[in-house]
Amino acid sequence: MRIVCGDESAEVLLEGEEALVRDHRVRFRALTLGGEIRGMEIDGRRIPLRMVREGERVLLWCEGRVFELQRAAQTRQRETGGELVSPMPGRVRRVLVAEGEPIERGKVVLILEAMKMEHAIRAPRDGVIASIAYREGDLVEAGVKLAEIR
């Protein structure tokens, strides 16, 4: 994922409760309230934050600054070709389709749980489910193929 704030940006790779930012590894823990992430604990320091999803955009307010979280361009490009890839490491919570099933653009294919949040992985186009690579309960890494539409 890419984090953007003004003219600055950085690629971030999430791996469980660690993030790799500009070759620097950071351990973190999400702080939740009512199922929503309300802060992060980094190196013992609690940092309040607020996130809002606006279509494909996720805006993060933290310590007086606004950050935009973006999917890596590589992930978007692969999805439009029929492969749905994991935007981050997580656990497959629900698979809502079966191989061979017709699917419409925007329909939820599976639910991925990451950072104590559920992320709906949606079909980028109409087609037929060619394959589902993981089952419910499986752990996945960022960037792996979850399903394919033909």
C-alpha positions as CSV (number, residue, x, y, z in Angstrom):
1,M,0.0,0.0,0.0
2,R,1.1,3.6,-0.5
3,I,0.6,6.3,2.2
4,V,0.3,9.9,0.8
5,C,0.4,13.1,2.8
6,G,0.7,16.3,0.8
7,D,3.8,16.0,-1.5
8,E,5.2,13.1,0.5
9,S,4.5,9.4,-0.1
10,A,5.8,6.1,1.1
11,E,5.3,2.4,0.1
12,V,4.2,0.3,3.1
13,L,4.2,-3.5,3.4
14,L,2.0,-4.8,6.1
15,E,3.0,-8.2,7.7
16,G,0.8,-9.1,10.6
17,E,1.5,-6.6,13.4
18,E,4.6,-5.2,11.6
19,A,4.9,-2.7,8.8
20,L,7.9,-2.2,6.6
21,V,8.2,1.6,5.8
22,R,11.2,2.8,3.7
23,D,13.3,-0.2,4.9
24,H,12.4,0.4,8.5
25,R,10.4,-2.3,10.3
26,V,7.8,-1.0,12.8
27,R,5.8,-3.1,15.3
28,F,2.3,-1.8,15.9
29,R,-1.0,-2.9,17.5
30,A,-4.4,-1.6,16.4
31,L,-6.5,-0.1,19.2
32,T,-10.2,-0.7,18.6
33,L,-13.5,0.5,20.1
34,G,-16.8,-0.8,18.9
35,G,-15.2,-2.7,16.1
36,E,-13.5,0.4,14.7
37,I,-9.8,1.2,14.7
38,R,-9.4,4.3,17.0
39,G,-5.7,4.3,17.4
40,M,-2.4,2.5,17.1
41,E,0.2,1.6,19.7
42,I,3.7,1.9,18.3
43,D,6.7,1.3,20.5
44,G,4.5,1.6,23.6
45,R,3.1,5.0,22.5
46,R,-0.7,5.2,21.9
47,I,-1.6,7.4,19.0
48,P,-5.3,8.3,18.4
49,L,-6.5,8.3,14.8
50,R,-9.7,8.2,12.8
51,M,-10.3,6.5,9.4
52,V,-12.9,7.2,6.8
53,R,-13.5,5.1,3.7
54,E,-14.6,7.1,0.6
55,G,-15.1,4.6,-2.3
56,E,-11.6,3.4,-3.1
57,R,-9.9,6.0,-0.9
58,V,-9.2,5.6,2.8
59,L,-8.4,8.8,4.7
60,L,-6.6,8.7,8.0
61,W,-6.5,11.6,10.5
62,C,-3.5,11.3,12.8
63,E,-1.8,13.9,15.0
64,G,-3.2,16.9,13.0
65,R,-2.3,15.5,9.6
66,V,-4.4,13.8,6.9
67,F,-3.0,10.7,5.1
68,E,-4.5,8.9,2.1
69,L,-4.0,5.2,2.0
70,Q,-3.9,3.8,-1.6
71,R,-3.6,0.3,-3.0
72,A,-0.4,-0.4,-4.8
73,A,-0.8,0.2,-8.5
74,Q,0.3,-3.4,-9.2
75,T,-2.6,-4.7,-7.3
76,R,-5.1,-2.6,-9.2
77,Q,-3.6,-3.6,-12.5
78,R,-3.8,-7.4,-11.7
79,E,-7.4,-7.1,-10.5
80,T,-8.6,-5.6,-13.8
81,G,-7.1,-8.6,-15.6
82,G,-9.3,-11.0,-13.7
83,E,-7.0,-11.9,-10.7
84,L,-8.2,-10.7,-7.3
85,V,-5.2,-10.3,-5.0
86,S,-4.9,-9.7,-1.3
87,P,-4.3,-6.0,-0.6
88,M,-2.7,-6.9,2.7
89,P,-1.9,-9.9,4.9
90,G,-4.9,-11.3,6.7
91,R,-7.3,-14.3,7.2
92,V,-10.0,-15.4,4.8
93,R,-13.2,-15.1,6.9
94,R,-15.8,-16.0,4.3
95,V,-15.9,-17.2,0.7
96,L,-19.2,-16.1,-0.9
97,V,-18.9,-17.7,-4.3
98,A,-18.0,-21.1,-5.8
99,E,-15.8,-22.0,-8.8
100,G,-17.8,-22.0,-12.0
101,E,-20.4,-19.5,-10.7
102,P,-21.2,-16.5,-12.8
103,I,-20.4,-13.2,-11.1
104,E,-21.2,-9.5,-11.7
105,R,-18.9,-6.6,-11.3
106,G,-18.9,-5.3,-7.7
107,K,-20.3,-8.5,-6.1
108,V,-18.3,-9.6,-3.0
109,V,-16.2,-12.7,-3.7
110,L,-14.7,-13.1,-0.3
111,I,-14.2,-11.3,3.0
112,L,-10.6,-10.8,4.2
113,E,-10.0,-9.9,7.9
114,A,-6.9,-7.7,8.4
115,M,-6.0,-5.4,11.2
116,K,-9.2,-6.3,13.1
117,M,-11.3,-5.0,10.1
118,E,-13.2,-6.9,7.5
119,H,-12.4,-6.1,3.8
120,A,-14.8,-7.1,1.1
121,I,-12.9,-8.3,-2.0
122,R,-15.2,-7.5,-4.9
123,A,-15.3,-8.7,-8.5
124,P,-13.6,-6.1,-10.8
125,R,-15.7,-7.1,-13.8
126,D,-18.4,-9.5,-14.9
127,G,-17.4,-13.1,-15.6
128,V,-17.2,-16.6,-14.2
129,I,-15.3,-17.6,-11.1
130,A,-12.4,-19.7,-12.6
131,S,-10.7,-20.5,-9.3
132,I,-10.7,-19.7,-5.5
133,A,-7.2,-20.1,-4.1
134,Y,-7.9,-20.1,-0.4
135,R,-10.6,-21.5,2.0
136,E,-12.2,-19.9,5.0
137,G,-9.8,-19.6,7.9
138,D,-6.6,-19.6,5.7
139,L,-4.0,-17.0,6.3
140,V,-2.8,-15.0,3.2
141,E,0.1,-12.7,2.5
142,A,-0.2,-9.3,0.7
143,G,-0.2,-9.6,-3.1
144,V,-1.2,-13.2,-3.4
145,K,-3.9,-14.3,-5.8
146,L,-7.1,-15.0,-3.9
147,A,-9.4,-15.8,-6.9
148,E,-9.6,-15.5,-10.7
149,I,-12.4,-14.4,-12.9
150,R,-12.5,-15.4,-16.6
